[in-house]
Amino acid sequence: MKFQSPLHPHFVEVRTFTFVLIGVVFITALAACFNTEESAGPSPEREGPWEMVVKYETARLQGDEATRSQLLTSEEVESLALDSQQGPKNNKKVPDDYRLTMFKVNDEVYYYHIEYKLPHLPDPVGQYFKALNTSEGWKLEDLSRSDFEYETQDLDPQVIKGVHDAP
């Protein structure tokens, strides 16, 4: 075996090739770490009827019993004695910095917790829901905090939208 000088042309070609190869591998690994494309599987943002919760909360803030009646199960509408003819009384809406957390039971049942701050209240507002896929489509049930905590205690939460996420 011959000893090659570091100045030999063949040695310089191999060394350059090695550095280029390491650079390509490094850039590929770095690009994979910062890849922001969605995966092929369902993302939490697209799974379940989460948009209903925001729509319901907006209707609640507006005193819009007609919209609330459309989104709730018939049992909930009856128990809350909502007037399905009463439209919005104001133009309030859920603030953009709300937080929405989802708990999935299966493809037919989801639980949601929405939190947001209102300017005139010192503490955040929190509402709890169960979403059911019924023969009439997706419908909500308004839950108490204790019922929600009991029914979701063995489920893993997924944040659908954080306080600092864009709406």
Secondary structure, DSSP 8 states (H G I E B T S, - for coil): -----TTSHHHHHHHHHHHHHHHHHHHHHHHHHT-----SS--GGGSSSHHHHHHHHHHHHHT-HHHHHHHB-HHHHHHHT--TT---SS-----TT-EEEEEEEETTEEEEEEEE--TT-SS-EEEEEEEEEETTEEEEEEE-HHHHHHHHTTS-EEEEE-TTS--
